[in-house]
């Protein structure tokens, strides 16, 4: 499986998402006119370099799609073993909603227990390739720990800034992975501003969501895996918990690239549902108003920390993908998140996070409205492990006195 | 890959570990003379049914070793997608110890974030096959959540009993997965007694470690995967965090079965190191005294909750395997666990749990004593995700005032 660089590296250039300006790959890039960049590939070269059949002999990790990833040299790949995540059929949860073909793609099974690993694996690999040795990022939840873990693996210095009310597990894991970690009495945007301001005095690279071009390429592998796991077809509907939205944007890009290299069995694309909480729904508001850019969410609050993103720099990329797919942006009532989380965990044994619970609420609404039909093939992304959200799942557990006889009938 | 039952099911009988008594498979079994049972296979039938080459076409999950697992019918397999765990080369942590060939097998990447998933996947599948609908278990850490998750997936009722000071994440996850969960002001053995006493009044099956024959078969897949990942050879040394010890016992059984079916490239077996904490080291005490059975640990205490097992029902099976392998049972100073955990996480980005940290302490001692040499191929098992141990990783994180200019020099 070892090949030379020229066979595997098919990046042609970077392209500004806002106006199509071409920028060179192979040098450090951030934003163009304040907006993100796409990585573009020579897809003819990809088609010549690899076939669907070639994949069968490759390890079941996200790096099996090597030719559709931006790292030029294998030795720059920074990996913690990003095994393909299982696509789990959910008959019991499906029955609850009247569905036979409900699937959860369980991203909690990646390094650091969240989908953030995909983006950071590629972003840190590219940082290494480009000679970066110090990185920083703001985080509202799982991103900070993921960056810290991959930076540790690469031997880089990392700095993480997070709101003081970030979930405890996310706070501790960043420190544990060796990041210099700081709390801010504010929101993720305040943290983002500090990361931006520190670039010059601290000499770090700003790894904020979409402020470097490569996290999206890592997230893209969610879509590549899904297509392969479904026999190179795509589901009818994807429900995706949308904070910064990189995953949704990345998957839509993946489906386009797969179409262009001719790997899909048919032209059917999924309708993409961007799912948010009523506590923080800027993308839903913009979708409802027919806008391409979102106003900042006011007073953002939700137990789904990954959805607490009042300003998404890729707002127009999310909204473009949702509309192009004939999908929707919808919010679930914040008060329902915990119930959906508990119900899914107890029915299927999958550690569903509150962000993914928002997708179940949206799904129920869309089924009731007749927008999604009961015989469609539906995929929800579980973006992180429920175990990382102890604040959300506070429960009282009864204590038994083991020195006295147990009253069995009282156990229920 | 679908075949008939007769081709895939190769169990011949069960065998009492204490005296070799044969017992029939296919019926509910627990202990014999108070001691655990082995599952025995017709290994000639296994050799005929499957070859190493056949595995290449199978999915990279623990079920690829189908013929060496006890489930008779595919439809009884209860799965949450048990993908093969990565075997991660650790050059930076290795350098810290003067090693070039140090590997961590990262079991935190299984469902529920711990190696307990392997055992429970098989035990709950077998419970389903045998018609059991209600299960109960004592737990000191990750086992309860894993049982609850697989029971949920199977649609079974589950009951979990745990000491009041079990880590918070373990307490919450059991509830989240729908288990009826109870705290006990005592130790895991007090919980185990309640589970035993409740069998008749509550009609549940006792899923305690080694009190049913199948968890060990699930844990066995750690050894099967390791062998395959190392090109059907075995490492020189395995360091394994040992509480109940099922994993160590299971791996040693796996290596024996692989030898008998002729899949290993050579006869070299690893030296097995059973690693404990000075706060609870009954197996180490028995090893040092030359005993086959261990005295209960007094005043057991350790941040490595999975090692807080004062009485292991499979003590003699652990000690037999360790001695047969020419390995050792060794304890790390409890006070060093947190430092090793932090160091490994920060050097390699792997979410090393405190149980696995005990292995690093033992490794350092054994290297210093010259028992393990610096050019050997060494594997440590990371049995769970560090993120599940928030009590162990308590840290103070500095807060910055984002409304004032940041003093960059103060960030370090």
Interface residues (C-beta under 8 A of the other chain):
Chain A: X56 X57 X59 X60 X80 X81 X83 X84 X85 X86 X87 X88 X92 X106 X108 X109 X110 X111 X112 X113 X145 X148 X149 X150 X151 X152 X153 X155 X159 X161 X164 X168 X169 X171 X172 X173 X175 X176 X177 X178 X180 X181 X182 X183 X184 X185 X186 X190 X191 X193 X194 X197 X198 X201 X202 X341 X342 X345 X346 X347 X348 X349 X350 X351 X385 X386 X387 X388 X390 X393 X394 X395 X397 X398 X399 X400 X401 X402 X406 X408 X411 X412
Chain B: X56 X57 X59 X60 X61 X80 X81 X83 X84 X85 X86 X87 X88 X92 X106 X108 X109 X110 X111 X112 X113 X145 X148 X149 X150 X151 X152 X153 X155 X159 X161 X164 X168 X169 X171 X172 X173 X175 X176 X177 X178 X180 X181 X182 X183 X184 X185 X186 X190 X191 X193 X194 X197 X198 X201 X202 X341 X342 X345 X346 X347 X348 X349 X350 X351 X385 X386 X387 X388 X390 X393 X394 X395 X397 X398 X399 X400 X401 X402 X406 X408 X411 X412
